[in-house]
């Protein structure tokens, strides 16, 4: 941003969040009390089902049955739990990655050309950019 500003190119920082993976959390829904969920936990442990009581959030007093990185694995586990007499629920947990980018102001894009981009990528080898169409005639340039 400082390099662009020194060239009279106005820009602003933008936060870019991307979902990079999804995990699948299996759980038994919350019961009426902590005591009831502890009884259910002991029952699961007797059957050698790895689990723990959820103590916080909207699922407090529920029982966690594990987190799976693949939907197929989670679905297979759901079938195993059903055969054992339980009806688990599944919640998708998106894993995000935060990046920061610069968006060149539309009135400054005319100052931005391929020669400048080549110079910037020599200085910042991991720099990525893309031109985006906007509502008007001018385009914007975004860096990540």
C-alpha positions in Angstrom: 0.0 0.0 0.0 2.9 2.4 0.8 4.6 1.6 -2.5 1.3 2.4 -4.4 0.7 5.5 -2.4 4.2 6.8 -3.3 3.1 6.5 -6.9 -0.1 8.4 -6.2 -2.2 5.2 -6.6 -4.9 5.2 -4.0 -5.9 1.8 -2.5 -7.7 0.4 0.5 -7.1 -2.8 2.5 -9.7 -5.5 2.4 -10.2 -8.6 4.4 -10.6 -11.7 2.3 -12.0 -14.8 4.1 -12.1 -18.1 2.2 -13.4 -21.5 3.2 -10.5 -23.8 2.8 -12.0 -27.0 4.2 -15.1 -28.3 5.9 -15.2 -30.6 8.8 -18.2 -32.6 10.0 -19.0 -32.7 13.7 -21.2 -35.5 15.0 -23.1 -35.1 18.3 -26.1 -36.3 20.2 -28.5 -33.4 20.8 -28.6 -31.7 24.3 -30.5 -33.4 27.0 -32.6 -31.7 29.7 -29.8 -31.6 32.3 -26.1 -32.1 32.8 -26.9 -35.1 34.9 -28.8 -36.7 32.0 -25.9 -36.0 29.6 -23.4 -37.6 32.1 -25.5 -40.7 32.3 -25.6 -40.9 28.5 -21.8 -40.4 28.3 -21.2 -43.3 30.7 -23.5 -45.5 28.6 -21.5 -44.6 25.5 -18.2 -45.2 27.3 -19.4 -48.7 28.4 -19.9 -49.4 24.7 -16.4 -48.1 24.0 -17.7 -45.1 22.0 -15.3 -42.2 22.4 -17.3 -39.2 23.4 -17.5 -36.2 25.7 -20.1 -33.9 27.2 -20.4 -30.5 25.5 -20.3 -27.9 28.2 -20.8 -24.6 26.3 -22.8 -23.0 23.5 -26.1 -23.9 22.0 -25.2 -27.7 22.3 -24.4 -27.6 26.0 -25.5 -30.9 27.6 -25.2 -32.7 24.3 -22.5 -35.3 23.7 -19.8 -34.9 21.0 -19.1 -38.0 19.0 -16.2 -36.7 17.0 -15.1 -34.5 14.1 -14.5 -35.9 10.7 -12.5 -34.3 7.8 -14.6 -36.1 5.1 -18.3 -36.2 4.7 -18.1 -39.9 3.7 -16.4 -40.8 7.0 -19.0 -38.8 8.9 -21.8 -40.6 7.1 -20.3 -44.0 7.8 -20.0 -43.1 11.5 -23.6 -42.0 11.6 -24.6 -45.4 10.3 -22.4 -47.1 13.0 -24.0 -45.0 15.7 -27.5 -45.8 14.4 -26.7 -49.5 14.6 -25.6 -49.0 18.2 -29.0 -47.4 19.0 -28.2 -43.6 18.7 -29.5 -40.9 16.4 -26.6 -38.5 15.9 -26.8 -35.1 14.3 -24.2 -33.5 12.1 -23.0 -29.9 11.9 -20.7 -28.7 9.2 -17.7 -26.6 10.5 -16.2 -24.5 7.8 -12.5 -23.8 8.2 -11.6 -20.4 6.9 -8.4 -18.7 6.0 -7.9 -14.9 6.3 -6.0 -13.0 3.8 -5.6 -9.3 3.3 -5.6 -7.6 0.0 -5.5 -4.1 -1.5 -8.1 -2.7 -3.8 -6.9 0.0 -6.1 -9.3 2.9 -6.2 -11.1 3.2 -9.6 -9.7 6.7 -10.2 -6.2 5.3 -9.8 -6.4 2.3 -12.1 -5.2 4.3 -15.1 -1.8 4.6 -13.4 -1.6 0.9 -13.0 -0.1 -1.0 -15.9 1.7 -4.3 -16.6 5.1 -2.7 -16.2 4.2 -1.7 -12.6 2.8 -5.1 -11.9 6.0 -6.7 -13.1 8.1 -4.5 -10.8 5.8 -5.2 -7.8 6.0 -9.0 -8.4 9.8 -8.8 -8.5 9.7 -7.0 -5.1 7.0 -9.2 -3.7 7.3 -12.7 -5.2 4.2 -14.1 -3.5 2.0 -11.2 -4.7 -1.1 -12.2 -6.7 -3.4 -9.9 -8.5 -6.6 -9.9 -10.5 -8.6 -7.4 -12.4 -12.2 -7.2 -11.5 -15.0 -5.6 -13.6 -17.0 -3.1 -11.7 -20.3 -1.4 -12.3 -18.9 1.5 -14.3 -16.5 1.5 -17.3 -13.3 1.4 -15.2 -11.9 -1.8 -13.7 -10.4 -2.3 -10.3 -7.3 -4.2 -9.3 -7.1 -6.3 -6.2 -3.9 -7.7 -4.6 -3.5 -10.6 -2.2 
